[in-house]
């Protein structure tokens, strides 16, 4: 039986669908090297090198994850990119070093060792897949989508402060209008049968053209970029291995592994394919191998990008080979700075407009999974409620955990990893280690009354069918 992810569309369609994946995650890939390079005080040329290396590593990692080789690669339509989860730890390491270049070399050394540790524990880590039933995966997928919404919002509004000074374009009405126009184009194209699967790609194209008309695109860097530039291994010098930095980065790697596990299960749910322990293990090994090799090419930990799970759900294109083609294009962009510069002219508000649809689709996919969960006479509603709360705490109150130990902050500052841990623990507590639940669950677990038809009036009923005033339904009444 052919798996949905093994479908092979025609070549031109694969290229178009693959480019759609690349354009939707391009801003996320280049953001990390820009932030880290700025913190290290790198020149514009060196920051451009970091960006090219990030694109190259992301592309190669994507091909490995999607095509796969024995023991490496989940063979699912997962786009790999440079993880944002490691940014705060990398900045801390850089700030604590004697200078920016030394800090950057220490970051690269810590990533190598931490990723190798992750690679060693991946076979054991993958065993946790049995603790991810639909109540857990649905909650996590929902959190993934909701936690990505601030990313789309920041792309649209910009940062309030840039370089320590107020950003004059922060909350610019024109940028918000450009994002809403892009979203409108995406929605219209999604309803158009002939191009619905390319709605994101075409929406980004139309949005960029509109931005050009209103003077909101910048082509200055395109003419100065080289046509071809091969990545130089250890361009900033040999890595530095510091015990403290390695310990901190190992915690980050474990968090990344939790997020990757969630993304693998999420995309499996969207595609409609079986994801067992072996596929999770192969996906984690590919993730860790890519992360261990990334510092050789002057880059940082690579992980699955959750936003592209939304694109799979929204476009309905489930082929892993489509994403593999996109990965190949991404690697070529890393080898050709001028091509990367061309793609980089897409304004962030345009990406944000498309991101609203993409990230919302991820959350909606999680809600669909939760819709298949049984909530009668159990505590599953409590599991979902508390998981969503912990997953959204970092979104609504970013400094909530700041006074806790650093290792705790690293884990729970990521809404995805926090939701994953809480969902698994609560599922074990309520459904595995304590399988016996009261016949009548608590008022919290039971949830609100459900409106059903009672004779000529709509009467709120509890889940056992009795109305809130205690009346039981008449079994001879077909509408009861």
Beta strands, then each sheet from edge to edge (+ up, - down):
strand 1: 80-82
strand 2: 161-162
strand 3: 165-166
strand 4: 302-304
strand 5: 450-454
strand 6: 457-461
sheet 1: 1+ 4-
sheet 2: 2+ 3-
sheet 3: 5+ 6-
end
